[in-house]
Amino acid sequence: MGSSVPAAVLFVLHFAASRAFVDSDNRSNIIVILTDDQDVSLDSMRAMPRTIKLFGNRGSQFTNAFVTSPICCPSRASILTGRYAHNHNMPSNLDGECYTQAWIDGLEKQTVGRHLKDAGYETAYFGKYMNNYRGHVIPPGWDTWMVLAGNSKYYNYTLVRYNSKRNSTYLKRHGSDEWDYFPTLMTRKAIRHMQTAMTAKPRKPFFMILSYPSPHGSEDAAAKYQEKYLNIKVPRNPNFNNGSHGKHWFIRYNPPLTETEVSFIDLLYRKRLQTLHSVDDAIHELFLWLWLLDAQKNTYVFLTSDHGYHLGQFGLLKGKGTPYEDDIRVPFFAYGPRIPRQRIVTDIVLNIDLTPTCLDIAQVTIPETMDGESILQLFPTDKKRPQWRTSFLIERYKASRNQRARTVLDAVQKKVSASISPTTQSRIVERAAPDEELASNEVELSTCLNKLRTYKSKQFAMRTAYYRYNDLSKCVKRSESSKCKKNGVWNCSLPRCPEIPTVNNSVEAPSSECMQLLREKQCHVPELKCVHYSPPVWKTPPTYQGDSFCRCSGAANDSYWCERRIGMNENYLYCVFLTKFEEYYNLQTDNFQLENLAFGESSALTANRRNVLLQRLKNLTECKGAASCSHGGT
C-alpha cells in the first residue's frame, strides 16, 4: 500500500466514527468474485498464491465444483438466476440466444441483484456481464453498474456506468494507458464503492459482483506481469493432443496438433496465468480492506468462474464448450461466518447454487423455480445435513436451430428398445451409411458416400454427385458392388472436398482427408468454427512469432446433453450428442476420459443400463426447481 496507508487509516477512523451511533442491520455483506474461462484441470490457480492462502486459512475449497453449461452466456445467466439453461432459455452465445429481448423482458428482472435490492441490500455490479450486452439497458436491481459494453477486454474498452443515487447513465471510453488496465481499475472502483457504501449507509448490508475478464482473451497482462512464466508449458496430461478415437465425430476427425500449434498453446497458457496475477492482487486488496473496515466477520466472499477451459486436450487447440472435465470443472472458494475454516469440501456444487446461496445468506425465501440450492445446507448449525445431489445436467444446444433434448433422447431410446447393438448403432449414426447392412470393412465406400451425400444435402448444382450417390446406394442395397466399381475401386471422384453440411439433425461427418484439406486450404468453413492465427496475435507482450495456421474448434452439431454423477460407488459421465452418438466414461478408472465405454467389446452399457441412463438424463433435461433438478434424476 505504501504512501496510501496513512490515508487508509484516516478513512477507517472516519468510518468508525460514522458507525458509532447507529444500529446496524445484522445481515451479512456478500461479495461474489467471478473470473472468465478459468480452468482447474490445468492448474490455473498456481497464478493466485495469495488467494489460495487466504481462502485456505480462513475459508473452504470445493473440489467438485462444476458449471451446467460450459459456455459464457448460458453459464452467466445460470449464475444470476439459479436456473439451468433449459429454464432460463439462453442456451448459447449465438446472436438471438445470448442477451435476448426475452431475457430483458423476463428473467433479467428476477436476478440475484433484483432479489437482494428488494430485500434492502445496496447492490453493485462491476466487470463483464453478457457477451452481447451493449449498454442499451440497465438491468433492474442494481444501485451501481460499471460494466463492459461487449465481451471481455483489458484495454481500449467502453464502460457502461450507472448510479441510482444520481439516476445517471453514461458510456465512458478507456484507452491503453496503465491506469486503464481494466482488472485494476474495476478493483479500485469496487473498493471505493464498498468504502462509500459502508460510510454513507452503515446499517445497510451490501452485495457486490466483481466479474473479471481474466483469463479470457485477449489475455493482456498488466505490464508488471508480462515476463512471468516465460519457460512454463501447458501440462502434458494423458489427454493432451490425444484425439481419443471413441469420441464424437469432430474430435475423431480433427487432425493432431502440429508443433507450431503446440508452441502457440504454451504461449497462450503463459499469458492466461499472467492475467490472473492481477485478480490475485485484487482479492488480496479486497480482504485487506474488509479487515480495515472491520467487516471481515460479517461478510461472505465467493470465488468461482463461469466455466473451465481446454488447451490441447483431445487435440483441440483452445476454448470451452465440451462436456469434459477441463471445461466443466471450475475453482470454487468460500469465506464467511458459516463457512468452516481450512475445509476441503467434496460435495458437488454448481454455478446454479450461487444465487440460492446469496438469498439464503440475506434471509430471503428462495423461489421454488430456482434449480440450484444453498450451499449453506452443507454446514448446518444443528448437525443435521439434508440429502445433497449426487448428479447434475450438462447441456449445450442451439434453440434457434430447433435442437431439442426430448427429440434426440427419444430417438436413442427407441434404438435401444429395438435392440440395435452398440456397434451397429455407432456405424449408422456417425457414418450415416445408406444401408444398415453396409459391411464394416468397406471404409472407402463409406467415405465416398459421405462426400456425395454432403453435396446432395447442401443442394449444390452437382448433377454428377447426385446421380453417383444414387447409383452407389442402389449398388449397396442390391449387393451389386461390382457394377459400381472401376478397377476394383468405388467410383466416387469429386472435384473438391465438400463443405460441412448444415447440421440441425443427425448427419454424417466428413472424412479425415476432407478435414485435413479444410484445415490446410481454407479457414472459413460453413457450420464449423474456424479461426486463422497469424503473428503477432496479441497486442501486448509476449506476442506470437511463429508460423500462421488455421484451426477449427467446433461444429454446429456438437450439441449434447449429459449426466455427470459422483456417488458412493459411481463416478461417470454419460452424454448423448445431437447426432444421437453416445459417450460413457468411468472416471473411477479413466480420469482423463480417454475410453468411451458406450460401444464396442469393452462396453459398460447393457440395454437395461442404457435405458436407466437415458431416463435419468430425460428427467434432468425436463426438471424445474431444486426438488426435481437435484434429486429427480436418481
C-alpha positions as a printed Julia matrix, in Angstrom:
634×3 Matrix{Float64}:
   0.0     0.0     0.0
   2.99    2.32    0.55
   2.07    6.01    0.98
  -1.65    5.15    0.76
  -1.64    3.58    4.26
  -1.99    6.85    6.19
  -4.97    7.79    4.01
  -6.48    4.38    4.66
  -6.04    4.82    8.4
  -7.73    8.22    8.29
 -10.61    6.7     6.33
 -11.01    3.9     8.88
 -11.11    6.4    11.77
 -13.77    8.41    9.94
 -15.69    5.22    9.16
 -15.6     4.1    12.82
 -16.94    7.46   13.96
 -19.77    7.35   11.44
 -20.9     3.96   12.76
 -20.65    4.74   16.47
 -24.25    5.85   16.94
 -26.23    3.63   14.57
 -27.88    0.25   14.88
 -26.6    -1.94   12.03
 -28.62   -4.48   10.04
 -27.12   -7.76   11.21
 -27.43   -9.46    7.84
 -24.11  -10.29    6.18
 -22.49   -8.5     3.28
 -21.93  -10.65    0.18
 -19.19  -10.43   -2.45
 -19.11  -12.74   -5.49
 -15.85  -12.75   -7.48
 -16.2   -14.26  -10.94
 -13.38  -15.0   -13.38
 -13.84  -15.72  -17.09
 -12.67  -19.03  -18.65
 -10.63  -20.13  -15.62
  -9.75  -23.82  -15.52
  -8.94  -26.12  -12.63
  -7.55  -29.1   -14.53
  -4.6   -27.14  -15.97
  -3.63  -25.67  -12.59
  -4.51  -22.04  -13.27
  -4.69  -21.37   -9.51
  -0.88  -21.53   -9.44
  -1.03  -17.87  -10.52
  -3.07  -16.94   -7.43
  -0.96  -17.99   -4.41
  -2.25  -15.32   -2.03
  -5.84  -16.2    -2.88
  -5.2   -19.87   -2.1
  -3.62  -18.89    1.2
  -6.47  -16.53    2.18
  -9.25  -18.98    1.45
  -7.2   -21.96    2.6
  -6.6   -20.46    6.05
  -9.92  -18.71    6.55
 -12.44  -20.49    4.35
 -13.29  -23.62    2.37
 -12.32  -25.01   -1.03
 -14.85  -27.02   -3.03
 -13.06  -29.62   -5.12
 -16.12  -30.86   -7.04
 -17.37  -27.54   -8.4
 -18.9   -27.58  -11.89
 -20.87  -25.5   -14.34
 -24.01  -26.78  -16.02
 -23.28  -25.18  -19.42
 -19.57  -24.67  -20.18
 -20.03  -21.59  -22.34
 -20.13  -17.92  -21.33
 -23.67  -16.62  -21.82
 -25.65  -19.66  -20.61
 -23.44  -20.08  -17.56
 -23.66  -16.41  -16.58
 -27.43  -16.49  -16.89
 -27.42  -19.61  -14.67
 -25.24  -17.88  -12.09
 -27.54  -14.84  -11.97
 -30.83  -16.77  -11.85
 -30.05  -20.12  -10.23
 -31.52  -21.95  -13.23
 -30.4   -24.45  -15.82
 -30.17  -23.19  -19.41
 -33.35  -25.03  -20.41
 -35.16  -22.95  -17.77
 -33.64  -19.54  -18.5
 -33.66  -20.03  -22.29
 -30.26  -18.56  -23.18
 -28.54  -21.79  -24.25
 -25.67  -20.47  -26.38
 -23.51  -17.47  -27.31
 -25.2   -17.13  -30.7
 -26.88  -13.9   -31.69
 -30.51  -14.25  -30.79
 -29.7   -16.66  -27.94
 -27.43  -14.53  -25.74
 -28.82  -11.45  -24.03
 -32.13  -11.66  -25.84
 -35.19   -9.44  -25.63
 -36.98  -12.3   -23.9
 -34.28  -12.24  -21.22
 -34.59   -8.45  -20.84
 -38.37   -8.66  -20.55
 -38.34  -11.7   -18.29
 -35.68  -13.25  -16.1
 -33.37  -10.22  -16.07
 -35.97   -8.77  -13.71
 -35.54  -11.78  -11.41
 -31.77  -11.98  -10.99
 -29.93  -12.15   -7.68
 -29.41   -8.38   -7.85
 -33.13   -7.68   -8.04
 -33.93  -10.1    -5.21
 -31.34   -8.57   -2.88
 -32.14   -4.97   -3.72
 -35.81   -5.64   -2.94
 -34.61   -7.18    0.34
 -32.85   -3.96    1.32
 -29.28   -4.59    0.12
 -27.06   -2.0    -1.54
 -26.23   -3.73   -4.84
 -23.39   -3.23   -7.31
 -22.04   -4.99  -10.4
 -18.51   -4.42  -11.75
 -16.92   -6.05  -14.81
 -18.22   -8.29  -17.59
 -21.94   -9.01  -17.83
 -23.06  -10.81  -21.01
 -21.2   -11.23  -24.32
 -23.79   -9.36  -26.38
 -24.58   -6.66  -23.83
 -24.04   -3.2   -25.34
 -25.34   -0.9   -22.61
 -28.69   -0.02  -24.12
 -30.48   -1.18  -20.93
 -29.51   -1.02  -17.26
 -30.84   -4.23  -15.69
 -33.21   -3.71  -12.75
 -31.9    -4.43   -9.27
 -28.52   -2.67   -9.38
 -27.76    0.54   -7.47
 -24.32    0.79   -9.06
 -23.45   -0.55  -12.5
 -19.95   -0.39  -14.06
 -19.98   -2.97  -16.82
 -18.14   -3.67  -20.07
 -20.04   -3.0   -23.26
 -19.48   -6.32  -25.02
 -17.07   -9.14  -24.29
 -14.01   -9.27  -22.04
 -11.3    -6.68  -22.65
  -8.34   -5.3   -20.74
  -7.55   -2.13  -22.7
  -9.46    0.05  -25.2
 -12.91   -0.78  -23.86
 -16.16    1.06  -23.22
 -17.78    1.07  -19.8
 -21.48    1.44  -19.12
 -21.83    3.44  -15.9
 -24.97    3.88  -13.81
 -25.53    5.35  -10.35
 -29.01    5.15   -8.87
 -28.34    7.98   -6.43
 -27.7    10.37   -9.3
 -30.05    8.48  -11.62
 -27.44    8.92  -14.34
 -26.28    6.61  -17.11
 -23.35    7.22  -19.44
 -20.74    5.46  -21.57
 -17.05    6.06  -20.97
 -14.29    5.05  -23.34
 -10.95    3.91  -21.9
  -7.62    3.66  -23.7
  -4.37    1.74  -23.38
  -2.61    3.55  -20.53
  -1.52    1.62  -17.46
  -4.25    3.42  -15.49
  -6.85    1.95  -17.87
  -5.96   -1.7   -17.22
  -9.45   -2.99  -16.52
  -8.9    -5.6   -13.77
  -7.01   -3.0   -11.73
  -9.49   -0.21  -12.48
 -12.56   -2.25  -11.55
 -10.9    -3.36   -8.29
 -10.14    0.26   -7.45
 -13.71    1.33   -8.18
 -15.24   -1.62   -6.31
 -13.24   -0.95   -3.15
 -14.12    2.74   -3.29
 -17.77    1.77   -3.65
 -17.5    -0.56   -0.65
 -15.93    2.19    1.44
 -18.59    4.7     0.46
 -21.48    2.28    0.98
 -20.36    1.36    4.47
 -19.85    5.02    5.41
 -22.99    6.52    3.89
 -25.32    3.67    4.86
 -23.65    1.72    7.66
 -26.92    0.0     8.61
 -27.42   -1.35    5.11
 -25.69   -4.59    4.02
 -24.11   -4.59    0.57
 -23.93   -7.1    -2.27
 -21.27   -6.87   -5.0
 -20.37   -8.91   -8.04
 -16.83   -8.42   -9.32
 -16.72  -10.1   -12.73
 -13.15  -10.05  -14.03
 -12.2   -10.55  -17.71
  -9.21  -12.7   -16.7
  -8.03  -15.05  -18.1
 -10.32  -14.7   -21.16
  -8.94  -13.4   -24.46
  -7.33  -11.09  -25.38
  -5.19  -12.33  -22.46
  -3.47   -8.95  -21.92
  -1.49   -8.99  -18.68
  -0.6    -5.96  -16.61
   2.83   -4.66  -17.61
   4.47   -5.84  -14.37
   3.47   -9.45  -15.06
   4.31   -9.75  -18.76
   7.62  -11.54  -18.09
   6.37  -14.17  -15.68
   6.21  -17.89  -16.56
   8.37  -17.46  -19.66
   9.5   -21.11  -19.67
   6.3   -22.77  -18.48
   4.3   -25.16  -20.67
   0.73  -26.35  -20.53
   0.52  -29.65  -18.55
   1.02  -32.68  -20.8
  -1.73  -34.79  -19.29
  -2.65  -38.11  -20.98
  -5.46  -36.39  -22.92
  -3.14  -33.72  -24.34
  -3.17  -33.89  -28.16
  -4.93  -37.24  -27.9
  -7.8   -37.47  -30.38
  -9.34  -40.38  -28.48
 -10.97  -42.26  -31.34
 -14.07  -43.23  -29.37
 -15.36  -39.66  -29.15
 -17.92  -37.85  -31.28
 -17.06  -37.11  -34.9
 -15.46  -33.68  -34.59
 -12.75  -34.88  -32.21
 -12.24  -38.15  -34.1
 -11.7   -36.44  -37.43
  -9.77  -33.42  -36.14
  -6.1   -33.67  -37.19
  -3.48  -33.85  -34.41
  -1.93  -30.6   -33.26
   1.27  -29.63  -35.03
   4.46  -28.44  -33.32
   3.55  -24.89  -34.34
   0.14  -25.18  -32.74
   1.55  -26.7   -29.55
   4.04  -23.84  -29.2
   1.12  -21.41  -29.63
  -0.79  -23.21  -26.86
   2.18  -22.97  -24.5
   2.41  -19.23  -25.06
  -1.33  -18.81  -24.56
  -1.09  -20.76  -21.3
   1.59  -18.39  -20.02
  -0.44  -15.32  -20.96
  -3.53  -16.67  -19.2
  -1.56  -17.18  -15.99
  -0.14  -13.67  -16.24
  -3.61  -12.1   -16.35
  -4.68  -13.99  -13.24
  -1.97  -12.35  -11.14
  -3.96   -9.13  -11.22
  -7.01  -10.99   -9.87
  -4.8   -12.39   -7.12
  -3.75   -8.82   -6.26
  -7.38   -7.71   -6.28
  -8.55  -10.42   -3.87
  -5.67   -9.68   -1.51
  -6.52   -5.97   -1.52
 -10.22   -6.68   -1.07
  -9.61   -8.82    2.02
  -7.25   -6.17    3.39
  -9.99   -3.56    3.18
 -12.52   -5.9     4.78
 -10.16   -6.08    7.75
  -9.56   -2.31    7.79
 -13.31   -1.69    7.73
 -13.88   -4.31   10.42
 -16.27   -6.1     8.05
 -14.47   -9.41    7.83
 -16.61  -11.09   10.48
 -19.89  -10.31    8.74
 -19.04  -10.7     5.05
 -19.23  -13.69    2.73
 -16.83  -13.9    -0.22
 -17.18  -16.42   -3.04
 -14.72  -17.04   -5.88
 -15.52  -19.09   -8.97
 -15.5   -18.98  -12.79
 -18.2   -19.08  -15.46
 -16.61  -22.29  -16.86
 -13.3   -24.05  -17.38
 -11.03  -24.2   -20.42
  -9.09  -26.61  -22.61
  -5.67  -26.13  -24.18
  -4.69  -29.05  -26.4
  -6.85  -31.67  -24.68
  -8.17  -34.27  -27.16
  -6.35  -32.43  -29.95
  -8.49  -29.28  -29.59
  -6.45  -26.1   -29.83
  -8.2   -23.95  -27.22
 -11.61  -22.98  -25.94
 -14.53  -24.3   -23.93
 -17.89  -25.86  -24.62
 -17.1   -29.58  -24.39
 -18.7   -31.74  -21.67
 -15.32  -32.95  -20.42
 -13.64  -32.2   -17.08
 -11.34  -29.45  -18.37
 -14.33  -27.33  -19.43
 -16.92  -28.1   -16.77
 -14.77  -28.04  -13.61
 -14.18  -24.63  -12.05
 -12.43  -23.21   -8.99
 -14.8   -22.56   -6.09
 -13.79  -21.0    -2.77
 -15.96  -19.59    0.01
 -15.37  -17.47    3.09
 -17.86  -16.2     5.68
 -19.48  -16.57    9.09
 -20.95  -20.03    8.46
 -18.19  -21.31    6.18
 -15.78  -23.65    8.02
 -12.12  -22.7     8.1
  -9.49  -24.84    6.38
 -12.1   -27.23    5.0
 -11.91  -29.23    1.76
 -15.48  -29.93    0.6
 -16.06  -32.76   -1.87
 -19.82  -32.36   -2.33
 -20.99  -31.3    -5.8
 -21.56  -27.54   -6.04
 -22.77  -25.85   -9.21
 -22.97  -22.4   -10.76
 -26.76  -22.54  -10.24
 -26.14  -22.7    -6.47
 -24.71  -19.17   -6.18
 -27.97  -17.22   -6.32
 -29.86  -19.51   -3.86
 -26.87  -19.28   -1.51
 -26.83  -15.47   -1.65
 -30.59  -15.36   -0.98
 -30.17  -17.73    1.96
 -27.45  -15.51    3.44
 -29.74  -12.49    3.0
 -32.6   -14.33    4.75
 -34.7   -14.16    1.58
 -37.02  -17.03    0.68
 -35.56  -19.0    -2.23
 -38.13  -19.26   -5.07
 -39.2   -22.81   -5.88
 -38.46  -22.07   -9.55
 -34.72  -21.99   -8.87
 -32.92  -25.19   -9.83
 -29.93  -24.67   -7.53
 -29.68  -24.94   -3.76
 -27.98  -23.0    -0.98
 -24.59  -24.47   -0.14
 -25.08  -23.31    3.46
 -27.07  -26.53    3.83
 -23.72  -28.32    3.73
 -22.81  -26.62    7.01
 -25.91  -27.0     9.2
 -25.94  -25.43   12.65
 -28.0   -28.3    14.07
 -25.65  -31.01   12.73
 -28.44  -32.48   10.57
 -27.32  -32.45    6.95
 -30.03  -32.75    4.31
 -29.75  -35.06    1.32
 -27.48  -33.47   -1.3
 -27.26  -34.05   -5.04
 -25.08  -36.77   -6.5
 -25.61  -35.87  -10.16
 -26.34  -32.92  -12.41
 -27.07  -31.97  -16.01
 -24.61  -30.56  -18.52
 -26.32  -29.09  -21.56
 -25.24  -27.25  -24.69
 -27.55  -26.71  -27.63
 -28.9   -24.1   -30.04
 -32.58  -23.4   -29.53
 -32.8   -21.33  -32.71
 -31.87  -24.47  -34.7
 -34.68  -26.41  -33.09
 -32.27  -28.64  -31.2
 -34.41  -30.33  -28.58
 -33.29  -32.79  -25.92
 -36.51  -34.81  -25.9
 -36.41  -35.43  -29.65
 -32.84  -36.73  -29.54
 -33.19  -38.81  -26.36
 -36.44  -40.4   -27.52
 -34.77  -41.42  -30.78
 -31.84  -43.02  -28.93
 -34.18  -44.81  -26.54
 -36.16  -46.14  -29.47
 -32.98  -47.63  -30.94
 -32.14  -49.22  -27.6
 -35.62  -50.68  -27.32
 -35.25  -52.12  -30.82
 -32.16  -53.99  -29.55
 -29.8   -52.38  -32.03
 -26.31  -53.31  -30.96
 -23.93  -50.51  -29.96
 -21.59  -51.32  -32.83
 -24.34  -51.12  -35.44
 -25.78  -48.03  -33.82
 -22.44  -46.28  -33.88
 -21.94  -47.1   -37.54
 -25.4   -45.9   -38.57
 -25.34  -42.67  -36.62
 -21.82  -41.47  -37.11
 -21.07  -42.72  -40.61
 -24.64  -42.39  -41.79
 -24.28  -45.14  -44.38
 -27.32  -45.52  -46.68
 -27.97  -49.07  -45.6
 -27.69  -50.76  -42.21
 -26.07  -53.8   -43.82
 -23.09  -51.86  -45.12
 -20.07  -54.03  -44.35
 -17.83  -52.51  -41.7
 -14.67  -53.13  -43.74
 -15.86  -51.14  -46.77
 -14.43  -47.88  -45.45
 -13.75  -46.44  -48.92
 -17.43  -46.66  -49.87
 -18.48  -45.11  -46.56
 -16.17  -42.14  -47.13
 -17.32  -41.82  -50.72
 -20.99  -41.83  -49.78
 -20.39  -39.3   -47.05
 -18.83  -36.92  -49.57
 -21.6   -37.41  -52.08
 -24.36  -37.06  -49.52
 -22.75  -33.84  -48.3
 -23.1   -32.35  -51.76
 -26.63  -33.58  -52.01
 -27.66  -32.22  -48.59
 -26.26  -28.78  -49.45
 -28.13  -28.82  -52.76
 -25.1   -27.91  -54.83
 -25.51  -27.88  -58.58
 -23.69  -31.17  -58.77
 -25.64  -33.48  -61.06
 -22.79  -35.96  -61.23
 -22.57  -36.16  -57.43
 -26.34  -36.56  -57.11
 -26.57  -39.36  -59.63
 -23.38  -41.02  -58.41
 -24.78  -41.07  -54.88
 -27.99  -42.77  -56.05
 -26.06  -45.26  -58.17
 -23.81  -46.27  -55.29
 -26.74  -46.51  -52.88
 -28.51  -48.87  -55.27
 -25.37  -50.96  -55.61
 -25.2   -51.46  -51.87
 -28.86  -52.29  -51.49
 -28.79  -54.76  -54.37
 -25.45  -56.29  -53.34
 -24.1   -55.43  -56.81
 -20.9   -53.68  -55.77
 -19.01  -54.88  -58.87
 -21.22  -52.73  -61.13
 -20.22  -49.55  -59.25
 -16.51  -50.16  -59.03
 -13.9   -49.1   -61.55
 -10.77  -51.24  -61.49
 -11.91  -52.56  -58.1
 -12.3   -49.1   -56.57
 -15.55  -47.32  -55.76
 -16.16  -44.71  -58.43
 -16.84  -41.55  -56.45
 -14.34  -38.98  -57.67
 -15.27  -35.39  -56.82
 -13.78  -32.1   -58.0
 -13.09  -30.81  -54.45
 -13.65  -31.57  -50.8
 -17.28  -30.85  -49.89
 -18.34  -28.34  -47.3
 -19.64  -29.42  -43.92
 -23.41  -29.89  -44.18
 -25.91  -27.79  -42.3
 -26.29  -29.67  -39.06
 -29.6   -29.46  -37.28
 -30.17  -33.16  -37.02
 -28.28  -36.44  -37.25
 -25.82  -36.1   -40.14
 -22.59  -37.7   -41.12
 -19.09  -36.43  -40.55
 -16.69  -35.58  -43.37
 -13.7   -37.78  -43.97
 -10.41  -37.16  -42.21
  -8.91  -36.26  -45.6
 -11.59  -33.63  -46.01
 -10.87  -32.17  -42.57
  -7.17  -32.03  -43.38
  -7.87  -30.22  -46.66
 -10.15  -27.75  -44.94
  -7.51  -27.09  -42.34
  -4.75  -26.51  -44.86
  -6.54  -24.71  -47.69
  -9.28  -22.59  -46.2
 -10.33  -21.27  -42.82
 -13.88  -20.08  -43.39
 -16.0   -23.2   -43.46
 -19.8   -23.17  -43.14
 -21.04  -24.78  -39.93
 -17.52  -25.01  -38.47
 -15.97  -22.53  -36.05
 -12.55  -21.9   -37.55
 -10.0   -19.18  -36.8
  -6.86  -18.1   -38.63
  -3.92  -17.26  -36.38
  -1.02  -15.17  -37.65
   1.68  -13.19  -35.81
   1.62  -11.31  -33.55
  -1.95  -12.39  -32.43
  -1.72  -10.25  -29.27
  -1.08   -6.51  -28.97
   0.76   -6.79  -25.65
   3.89   -8.83  -24.85
   4.65  -11.64  -25.05
   3.4   -11.94  -28.63
   3.3   -14.91  -31.0
   6.13  -15.07  -33.53
   5.52  -18.49  -35.11
   4.01  -19.56  -38.43
   0.43  -18.76  -39.39
  -2.13  -21.52  -39.15
  -5.86  -22.23  -39.19
  -7.65  -24.36  -36.65
 -11.29  -25.36  -36.24
 -12.57  -25.61  -32.67
 -16.14  -26.83  -33.04
 -19.1   -27.6   -35.27
 -22.74  -26.6   -35.43
 -23.88  -30.08  -34.41
 -21.61  -30.57  -31.38
 -24.61  -30.02  -29.09
 -25.18  -32.5   -26.29
 -26.98  -33.38  -23.06
 -25.03  -35.18  -20.32
 -25.38  -36.51  -16.82
 -22.34  -36.2   -14.57
 -22.63  -38.38  -11.49
 -20.37  -38.65   -8.43
 -21.76  -41.07   -5.86
 -20.58  -43.6    -3.33
 -19.94  -46.28   -5.95
 -20.27  -44.35   -9.21
 -18.26  -41.67  -10.94
 -19.21  -41.3   -14.58
 -20.12  -39.04  -17.46
 -22.88  -40.13  -19.84
 -23.6   -37.98  -22.9
 -25.95  -38.05  -25.86
 -24.96  -35.78  -28.73
 -27.27  -34.17  -31.24
 -26.13  -36.78  -33.77
 -27.53  -39.41  -31.33
 -23.99  -40.57  -30.64
 -23.4   -41.71  -27.06
 -20.36  -41.41  -24.82
 -19.84  -43.01  -21.41
 -16.73  -42.63  -19.25
 -15.95  -44.32  -15.96
 -13.95  -41.67  -14.11
 -13.1   -44.05  -11.29
 -10.61  -45.7   -13.64
 -10.37  -43.19  -16.51
  -9.93  -39.72  -15.01
  -8.88  -38.21  -18.35
 -11.86  -39.62  -20.25
  -9.88  -41.45  -22.89
 -12.01  -44.58  -23.35
 -15.62  -44.32  -24.44
 -17.32  -47.36  -22.9
 -20.66  -46.83  -24.63
 -19.7   -49.08  -27.56
 -17.54  -52.0   -28.53
 -16.42  -55.15  -26.77
 -15.46  -53.24  -23.6
 -18.83  -51.51  -23.39
 -20.12  -50.98  -19.86
 -23.67  -50.38  -21.06
 -26.21  -53.14  -21.41
 -29.56  -52.29  -22.92
 -31.11  -52.07  -19.45
 -28.3   -49.89  -18.14
 -28.58  -47.61  -21.16
 -32.32  -47.24  -20.61
 -31.72  -46.26  -16.96
 -29.18  -43.63  -18.01
 -31.44  -42.26  -20.72
 -34.33  -41.94  -18.29
 -32.17  -40.12  -15.76
 -30.98  -37.79  -18.48
 -34.53  -37.14  -19.66
 -35.58  -36.28  -16.12
 -32.75  -33.79  -15.8
 -33.4   -32.11  -19.15
 -37.02  -31.54  -18.13
 -36.51  -30.66  -14.46
 -37.79  -27.4   -12.99
 -36.92  -26.36   -9.47
 -34.46  -27.79   -6.96
 -36.76  -30.63   -5.88
 -36.66  -32.27   -9.31
 -33.29  -30.97  -10.54
 -31.25  -32.09   -7.52
 -32.94  -35.41   -6.83
 -35.25  -36.11   -9.78
 -32.57  -37.8   -11.87
 -31.89  -40.53   -9.35
